Every structure is written in C-alpha cells, then in structure tokens.
Amino acid sequence: MPHLFIRGLSAEQVKSISIPLVEELAELCACGTDNFTLEVVNSTFIFEEKEVPGFPFIEVKWFERGQQVQDQFAQIVTKHVHLLSIPEVEVAFSAFLESSYYSNGKSFAAV
C-alpha cells in the first residue's frame, strides 16, 4: 500500500529505478511489489517569476510500520535517487490510520 508521490524527477528517471527500488522496499516491508504505487507528480516550480528545475521531494503515504522501518525505507529511496546522480533528495512520510482508510467502502480496521 505504500504510495510514493514523486516531485522533481522525470517519469523516465523514476522508470529507470522503479524495479530495484520497489523490490528492495517490498523486501523491507515484507509485502509484494504489487502493493506499491509510484506516482510522478508533474509540478511547475517557480522562483522570482521564472520556471526553475524542481527539487527532488518524495512523499510516502502508508500505514505506520515503526521508526526503524521508516528510517530504512527513507535510506533505500535516497540511495536509488542518488544513483541517478542527484546529490540531494527529501523524503516525508504521512501515515494513514487503518480505521480511516477504505477499500470498496470497507474500512481496513474491519479486515
């Protein structure tokens, strides 16, 4: 279920790291690779009335898995972005409560 919203990287860049990134994250989270969604968010970045290149920022929305797993997840994401010769990236996490997440009208807390 982890959903990665990726800004500041092109779709082609994300495609090039998608398989090894998701495989490593799936192993860490002990789930299948089909549980992950990578979404490249096309944003226009503005500074001083000009369009400028975006800064790599990855927002992860998921169910809480503890600080240790979160730290390792961020390290894995950072490593794969660095492999694109991008020296800096930021990763932020937002956790869903199972009682606030629904699939086909059914709460994950009830599953």
N, C-alpha and C positions, 0 to 999 in steps of 0.2 A: 503494500500500500504506500510505501514512501513515494511522494510526488516531488520531483525536483523542478522548480521553476528557475530557468537559467537565463540571466541577462548578461549582456556584454560579450557573449560568444556567438559566433555564427552557427547556423544549423550544420554546416559542413564540419566545423571544429567539433561539435558535440557528437556528430555521427562517427567521427574518427576515433573517439574514445569510448563510445557507448557500450560496446560489448565487454571489454575488460573491466570498465567501471562498474557496470551492473553486475557482472559475475562476482566481482570482489565484494560489492555491497550485499549481494544476496547471501554469500557465504557468511559474512559478518552477522547479518540479521536472521540467519537460519530460515530463509524462505526462498521461494522460487524466483527466478529472474522475471517472470511474468507479473510479479507483484509491483514492479517499478514503473513509474511514468517519468519520462524526461520531456519537459516542455521548454522549448526555446521561445522566450518572450521577446518579440520584436519591439524594441523601445527606441525612441529617439531621445538622445541626450543633448541637452542644451547648456551652454556656458557662454556668457557675455554675447548673447544674440547670435551665436553660431552653433551649428551642429558639431558635436565632438564625439570621438570614439567612446563607447561605453566601457565602464569598469566592470570586470567580472564579479558578479554577485549571484550567489545561488541560494535560493530559499527552499528549505526542505520542510514539507508538511507531512507529518506522520503520527503514529501512535507512540507515545513515550516508551523508550527502551532502556532508560538509565543513562547516567552520565558517562560511564566507561564506553558503552556502545556509541553514544553520540560523539564522544571525542574521537573514537576510531573512525567513525563514518566521515566526520569532517576532515580527518587526515587523509583518508582514501580519496575523497573528492578533490582535495587540494593537490595531492600527488598527481592525479590524472590531468588536472588543468595545467599544472607545471610542466607536464610532458608536452604540452602544446607550445612551449617556450614563452609562457605567460608567467611573469615572476610573482604576481600578487593576485589573490582571489579572496573574497569574503564569503563565508557560509553562515546562514542563520537558520534556526530551527523554530518551527511552530508545531506544538503538539495538540492533536485532537483528543478529546475525551471520547471513549467508546460510546457513552450514552448520548453524545451529541453528533454522532456520525451514523448515517443511514444508507442502506443499500436496498433499493426497491421498497422503500417505506418501512424497513425493519431496522431497528437500532442494533448496532454492533454489540451493545451491552446485553441484548437478549439472546445473542447467538451462543 
